[in-house]
Amino acid sequence: MIDASALRDLEDILPGRVSTSAADLTSYSRDQGPVLEPALPVAVVRAGSVADVQEVLRWATRHRVPVISRGAGSGVSGGAHATTGSVILSLELMTRILEINPDDETAVVEPGVVNAALNDAVAGHGLMYAPDPASYRWSTIGGNVATNAGGLRCAKYGVTRDSVLALDVVLADGTLVRTGHRTFKGVAGYDLTALMTGSEGTLGVIVGITVRLRYLPTSVHTVAAFFEDFTSAAAGVLAIGRARVQPAILELLDGNTLEALDGAHGSDLRRRGGSLLLARTDGYGAAAEAEQIRAVLLGLGARVSDEGSEEADRLIDLRRHSRGDEVDDLYRVGEDVAVPKSQLVGYVAALEAMASRHQVQLKVVAHAGDGNLHPTFWVERREGPQAQERLESALDESVRCALDLGGTITGEHGVGQYKRRWLAWEQAPKILALQAEIKRVFDPLDILNPGKAIVS
């Protein structure tokens, strides 16, 4: 545990930046993920500059204090949970957009810049930042990079790593380094930018990000298709792929999700079908691609929205908020597995069967264009500990099943603290050992977000 003199040293180094108030310690102690080992930090530091971050890490190295870096706290895997004796390093005040270069189609931002704020800033140049997690209105780009976040547009534009060109990173000892390049292409040396992206604060603290921008679409078309059941809708995903049409967004919602949306918004989605498939095309060919998708889905018996339907666009926005805050509930856990697209139909059927077998409730939304599913299992709190055990068994089986189908334990949310228990199911002992060795090279004292992301 940190002693009082060390804490005073930190306060002297960064006057006005350090808080030990009970309210702040509680508020910053966790993200939106399930809590396995509740802990309060000993202090919260709100960094305002790169120099502040360097000072914190030099101090942490001297006193061997764990540092948990944090953005908006919107993660859902426990990657920003406090651990015993740790200091939370908040980057939320580092909100400057340092540069926008329309000709190079790049921008340079500090880690606390909110995803939506960057898009607002570059839209006037006819550009956009493609990664768009559901939390894009409040999640920070630094946090998105730390978890290699995904989002709805992943089907066409990829995950965060595909839009990151260079990083400014403060290492565990306070050294500032720059990885990557400002060009779209560059293969000199090991790709440390890719390594840092998705490292969840375990290798360094990201303090600057150079991102690639994309062209803001000249035209966008959205298609909404209601199917009788989820399996039929999942088959529609494969049919779109076989037609060789590339939607920017391809999302899948099951009947229980539609019921939840109806309850929250007064809609009548569930009455119209047992599953909803949403497809959005963009660019100069958007209309032709949307018409091809409509034809494919009509051929499968779906009830498809009219061309230019405003409702279809509204449903995309509802989809972004279809998971709500439910991952906060101990008795309700949303997962983040991914499987090959060809396995979607079989995996969904398996999920429904295991929910019935374990007597738990289930709803599923999916970034169907890349096989990333978010099954949410829940039980009633009043059912007590036995229900919680059934829930955990269903979660374990859902992850095992995804791996058996050639999938992964996390498509976009990261491992964090919560999913470390499953990491060894996916990765061989030698791979786990290599990752631990990499961690030791960057962080020999194990002070950067210990107990997260990897098995060390």
C-alpha positions in Angstrom: 0.0 0.0 0.0 1.2 3.5 -0.8 2.4 5.5 2.2 1.4 9.0 3.1 4.7 10.6 2.1 4.6 9.1 -1.4 1.1 10.5 -1.8 2.2 14.0 -0.6 5.1 13.7 -3.1 2.6 13.2 -5.9 0.5 16.2 -4.8 3.6 18.4 -4.7 4.6 17.3 -8.2 1.1 17.9 -9.7 -0.6 20.5 -7.5 -4.4 20.7 -8.2 -4.4 17.6 -10.3 -4.6 15.0 -7.5 -7.9 14.1 -5.7 -8.4 11.7 -2.8 -12.0 12.7 -2.2 -14.3 9.7 -1.4 -16.6 10.8 -4.2 -13.8 10.8 -6.8 -12.3 7.5 -5.6 -15.7 5.8 -5.9 -16.6 7.4 -9.2 -13.3 6.6 -10.9 -12.9 3.1 -9.4 -14.6 1.2 -12.3 -15.8 1.3 -15.8 -19.1 -0.2 -17.1 -17.9 -3.8 -16.9 -18.8 -6.4 -14.3 -16.8 -6.1 -11.1 -15.0 -9.2 -9.9 -12.8 -7.7 -7.3 -14.1 -4.4 -6.0 -11.3 -1.9 -5.0 -10.9 1.8 -4.6 -7.8 3.6 -5.9 -5.7 5.6 -3.4 -5.9 8.7 -5.7 -7.2 10.1 -9.0 -4.9 12.2 -11.1 -6.5 14.3 -13.9 -3.7 14.9 -16.3 -3.9 18.0 -18.4 -0.8 17.5 -20.6 1.8 15.0 -21.8 4.2 16.4 -19.1 1.6 15.6 -16.4 1.4 12.0 -17.6 5.2 11.7 -17.6 5.4 13.0 -14.1 2.9 10.5 -12.9 4.7 7.6 -14.4 8.1 8.7 -13.1 6.6 9.0 -9.6 4.9 5.6 -10.0 8.1 4.0 -11.0 9.9 5.5 -8.0 7.3 4.2 -5.6 6.2 1.1 -7.5 2.6 2.2 -7.6 0.1 0.6 -10.1 -1.3 3.1 -12.6 -4.7 2.5 -14.3 -5.1 4.9 -17.3 -8.7 5.9 -18.1 -10.7 7.8 -20.6 -14.5 8.2 -20.3 -14.9 4.9 -18.4 -17.2 3.5 -21.1 -15.5 0.1 -21.4 -17.5 -3.0 -20.6 -14.8 -5.5 -19.7 -13.3 -4.0 -16.6 -10.2 -2.7 -18.2 -10.3 0.5 -16.2 -11.3 -1.0 -12.9 -9.1 0.1 -10.0 -6.9 -2.5 -8.3 -5.7 -2.4 -4.7 -3.2 0.4 -4.1 -3.6 1.8 -7.5 -3.7 5.4 -8.9 -6.3 6.2 -11.6 -4.7 8.4 -14.3 -7.6 10.1 -16.1 -6.9 11.6 -19.5 -10.4 13.1 -19.9 -9.0 16.7 -19.8 -6.7 16.1 -22.8 -9.3 17.1 -25.3 -7.4 19.1 -28.0 -7.7 18.3 -31.7 -4.1 19.2 -32.5 -4.2 19.1 -36.3 -6.6 18.4 -39.2 -4.9 17.9 -42.6 -7.6 17.6 -45.2 -5.2 16.9 -48.1 -3.4 14.1 -46.2 -6.7 12.9 -44.8 -5.3 12.7 -41.3 -5.9 14.2 -37.9 -3.8 14.4 -34.7 -5.7 14.3 -31.4 -5.2 14.0 -27.7 -6.6 10.9 -26.0 -9.5 12.7 -24.3 -11.1 13.8 -27.6 -14.6 12.2 -27.9 -15.2 10.2 -31.0 -18.2 12.3 -32.1 -16.3 15.6 -31.5 -13.6 14.6 -34.1 -16.3 13.7 -36.6 -18.0 17.0 -36.1 -14.6 18.8 -36.6 -13.7 17.0 -39.9 -17.2 16.8 -41.5 -16.8 20.3 -42.9 -13.8 19.0 -44.9 -15.9 16.2 -46.4 -14.2 13.7 -44.1 -15.1 11.3 -41.3 -13.3 9.2 -38.6 -14.7 5.8 -39.5 -14.6 3.8 -36.2 -18.0 4.3 -34.5 -18.6 2.3 -31.3 -22.1 2.6 -29.9 -20.7 4.9 -27.3 -19.3 7.3 -29.9 -21.1 10.3 -28.4 -19.1 10.0 -25.1 -16.3 7.5 -25.5 -12.8 8.9 -26.1 -10.5 8.1 -28.9 -7.7 7.2 -26.5 -10.0 4.6 -24.9 -11.1 3.4 -28.3 -7.4 2.9 -29.3 -6.6 1.2 -25.9 -9.3 -1.4 -26.5 -9.1 -1.5 -30.4 -12.8 -0.7 -30.3 -15.1 -1.6 -33.1 -18.6 -0.3 -34.0 -21.3 -0.5 -36.6 -19.2 0.6 -39.6 -16.7 -2.2 -39.0 -18.2 -4.2 -41.8 -16.7 -1.9 -44.4 -14.1 0.2 -42.6 -12.6 -2.1 -40.0 -11.8 -1.6 -36.3 -9.9 1.2 -34.7 -6.5 -0.3 -35.5 -7.3 0.1 -39.2 -7.5 3.9 -38.7 -4.5 4.5 -36.5 -1.3 5.6 -38.2 0.9 6.8 -35.3 0.9 7.1 -31.5 2.6 9.1 -28.9 3.1 6.9 -25.9 4.5 7.5 -22.4 6.3 4.3 -21.2 6.3 3.0 -17.6 9.4 5.0 -16.7 8.0 8.3 -18.1 9.9 8.2 -21.4 7.9 9.6 -24.3 8.1 7.7 -27.6 6.5 8.0 -31.0 5.5 4.9 -33.0 4.2 4.6 -36.6 4.1 7.2 -39.4 1.9 9.8 -41.0 1.7 7.9 -44.3 -1.0 5.3 -45.0 1.7 2.8 -45.9 4.9 2.1 -44.0 6.6 -1.2 -43.0 9.8 -0.2 -41.3 10.6 -2.3 -38.3 8.1 -4.0 -36.0 4.6 -2.5 -36.0 4.6 -1.1 -32.5 1.5 1.1 -33.3 -0.5 -2.0 -33.9 0.9 -3.6 -30.8 -0.1 -0.6 -28.6 -3.5 -0.5 -30.2 -5.6 -2.9 -28.1 -3.0 -3.2 -25.3 -5.5 -1.8 -22.8 -3.0 0.4 -21.0 -0.6 -2.5 -20.1 2.3 -1.3 -22.2 2.2 2.4 -22.0 -0.1 5.4 -21.8 -1.3 6.8 -25.1 -1.1 10.6 -25.1 -1.4 11.4 -28.8 -3.0 9.7 -31.8 -2.6 10.3 -35.5 -5.6 8.9 -37.3 -6.5 8.2 -40.9 -9.7 9.9 -42.1 -12.1 8.6 -44.7 -14.4 10.4 -47.2 -17.7 11.4 -45.8 -20.2 9.5 -48.0 -22.0 11.5 -50.7 -25.0 9.2 -50.3 -26.3 6.8 -47.7 -29.2 4.3 -48.1 -30.6 2.1 -45.3 -32.6 -1.1 -45.6 -34.6 -2.7 -42.8 -35.8 -6.3 -43.2 -38.0 -8.2 -40.8 -37.7 -12.0 -40.7 -39.7 -14.6 -38.9 -36.8 -15.7 -36.8 -33.2 -14.9 -36.0 -31.9 -17.9 -38.0 -33.5 -16.8 -41.2 -32.1 -13.3 -40.7 -28.6 -14.7 -40.1 -29.0 -16.6 -43.4 -29.8 -13.2 -45.0 -26.3 -12.0 -43.9 -24.7 -14.8 -45.9 -26.9 -14.2 -48.9 -25.8 -10.5 -49.0 -22.2 -11.6 -48.9 -22.8 -14.1 -51.7 -24.3 -11.3 -53.8 -20.9 -9.6 -53.3 -22.4 -6.4 -51.9 -20.4 -4.7 -49.2 -22.6 -2.7 -46.7 -21.0 -0.2 -44.5 -23.3 -1.4 -41.7 -24.9 -4.8 -41.3 -26.7 -5.3 -38.0 -28.8 -8.1 -36.6 -31.3 -7.9 -33.7 -33.3 -10.9 -32.3 -36.9 -10.9 -31.0 -36.1 -10.3 -27.4 -34.1 -7.2 -28.4 -37.0 -5.9 -30.4 -39.3 -6.4 -27.4 -36.9 -4.4 -25.2 -36.8 -1.6 -27.8 -40.6 -1.6 -28.0 -40.8 -1.3 -24.2 -38.3 1.6 -24.1 -39.5 3.5 -27.1 -43.2 2.6 -27.6 -42.5 1.0 -31.0 -44.1 -2.1 -32.5 -41.0 -3.9 -33.9 -41.6 -7.3 -32.4 -45.1 -7.5 -33.9 -43.6 -7.1 -37.3 -41.1 -10.0 -37.0 -39.0 -12.3 -34.9 -35.7 -10.6 -36.0 -34.5 -7.5 -37.7 -31.7 -7.1 -40.2 -30.4 -3.6 -40.9 -28.1 -2.8 -43.8 -26.7 0.6 -44.7 -24.7 1.3 -47.9 -22.7 4.4 -48.6 -20.9 6.2 -51.4 -21.8 6.9 -55.0 -23.0 3.4 -55.5 -25.2 3.3 -52.3 -28.5 3.3 -54.1 -27.6 0.4 -56.4 -26.1 -1.6 -53.6 -29.2 -1.0 -51.4 -31.5 -2.1 -54.2 -29.4 -5.3 -54.6 -29.7 -6.0 -50.9 -33.5 -5.4 -51.0 -33.9 -7.9 -53.8 -31.8 -10.5 -52.0 -33.7 -10.2 -48.8 -37.1 -10.1 -50.5 -36.1 -13.3 -52.2 -35.7 -14.9 -48.7 -39.2 -13.9 -47.7 -38.3 -10.9 -45.6 -40.6 -7.9 -45.1 -38.3 -5.1 -46.4 -38.6 -1.3 -45.9 -39.5 0.9 -48.8 -36.7 2.7 -50.7 -35.8 5.8 -48.8 -37.6 4.9 -45.7 -36.9 7.3 -42.8 -37.8 4.6 -40.4 -34.9 2.4 -41.5 -32.5 5.3 -40.6 -34.2 5.7 -37.2 -33.8 2.0 -36.5 -30.0 2.3 -37.0 -29.9 4.8 -34.2 -32.1 2.6 -32.0 -29.7 -0.3 -32.7 -26.8 1.8 -31.3 -28.6 1.9 -27.9 -30.1 -1.6 -27.9 -27.8 -2.9 -25.2 -28.4 -0.1 -22.7 -26.7 -0.2 -19.3 -27.5 -3.8 -18.7 -23.9 -5.0 -18.4 -23.7 -3.1 -15.1 -26.0 -5.6 -13.5 -24.4 -8.5 -11.8 -27.3 -10.7 -12.9 -27.2 -9.6 -16.5 -24.0 -9.9 -18.5 -23.5 -9.0 -22.2 -20.8 -10.8 -24.1 -18.7 -9.9 -27.1 -17.8 -13.1 -29.0 -17.1 -13.3 -32.7 -17.4 -16.3 -35.1 -16.7 -16.8 -38.8 -19.7 -15.4 -40.7 -20.4 -18.9 -42.1 -21.0 -20.1 -38.5 -23.6 -17.3 -37.6 -26.6 -19.5 -38.1 -25.3 -22.4 -36.2 -24.0 -20.3 -33.3 -27.3 -18.5 -32.9 -29.2 -21.8 -32.7 -26.7 -23.0 -30.1 -27.1 -19.9 -28.0 -30.9 -20.3 -28.0 -30.5 -24.0 -27.0 -28.1 -23.3 -24.1 -30.3 -20.4 -22.8 -33.2 -22.9 -22.6 -31.0 -25.6 -21.0 -29.6 -23.3 -18.3 -32.9 -21.6 -17.7 -31.6 -18.1 -18.4 -33.0 -15.3 -20.5 -31.2 -14.3 -23.7 -31.2 -11.5 -26.3 -28.7 -11.1 -29.1 -27.6 -8.2 -31.2 -24.8 -8.6 -33.7 -22.4 -6.7 -36.0 -23.4 -9.4 -38.5 -21.2 -8.1 -41.3 -18.1 -9.3 -39.4 -19.5 -12.1 -37.3 -19.3 -10.2 -34.0 -22.2 -11.0 -31.6 -23.3 -9.5 -28.3 -25.4 -12.2 -26.6 -26.8 -10.9 -23.3 -27.8 -13.5 -20.7 -29.8 -12.6 -17.6 -31.7 -14.0 -14.6 -33.9 -12.3 -12.0 -32.1 -11.1 -8.9 -34.8 -12.6 -6.7 -33.8 -16.1 -7.9 -30.6 -15.8 -5.8 -27.2 -17.4 -6.0 -28.3 -20.6 -7.9 -29.6 -18.4 -10.7 -26.2 -16.6 -10.8 -24.5 -20.0 -11.1 -26.8 -20.9 -14.1 -25.9 -17.6 -15.7 -22.1 -18.2 -15.3 -22.5 -21.7 -16.7 -24.4 -20.3 -19.8 -21.7 -17.7 -20.3 -18.9 -20.3 -20.1 -20.7 -22.5 -22.6 -21.4 -19.7 -25.0 -17.6 -18.8 -25.0 -16.6 -22.5 -25.4 -19.0 -22.9 -28.3 -17.7 -19.8 -30.1 -14.2 -21.0 -29.8 -15.2 -24.5 -31.1 -16.6 -22.8 -34.2 -13.3 -21.0 -34.9 -14.2 -17.8 -33.0 -12.8 -15.6 -30.3 -13.7 -14.5 -26.8 -13.8 -10.8 -27.7 -14.4 -9.1 -31.0 -14.1 -5.5 -29.9 -14.5 -4.9 -26.2 -11.2 -6.2 -25.1 -10.2 -8.7 -22.4 -10.0 -6.3 -19.5 -10.3 -7.9 -16.1 -13.5 -9.9 -16.7 -12.4 -12.1 -19.7 -9.0 -13.1 -18.5 -10.6 -16.3 -17.1 -11.3 -17.3 -20.8 -8.1 -16.2 -22.4 -6.3 -19.5 -21.9 -9.2 -21.3 -23.6 -8.3 -19.4 -26.8 -4.5 -19.0 -26.7 -1.9 -21.6 -26.4 0.5 -21.6 -23.4 3.4 -20.5 -25.6 1.4 -17.5 -26.9 0.4 -16.5 -23.3 4.1 -16.7 -22.3 5.2 -14.6 -25.2 2.7 -11.9 -24.3 3.9 -11.9 -20.7 7.5 -11.5 -21.9 6.4 -8.5 -24.1 4.7 -7.0 -21.1 7.9 -7.3 -19.0 10.0 -5.6 -21.7 7.7 -2.5 -21.6 6.8 -2.6 -18.0 9.4 -4.5 -15.9 7.8 -3.4 -12.6 4.3 -4.4 -13.6 2.8 -1.0 -12.7 0.8 -0.4 -15.9 -2.8 -1.7 -15.4 -1.7 -5.0 -13.8 -4.1 -7.9 -13.8 -5.7 -6.9 -17.1 -5.7 -7.9 -20.8 -3.2 -10.8 -20.6 -2.4 -13.7 -18.4 1.1 -13.0 -16.8 
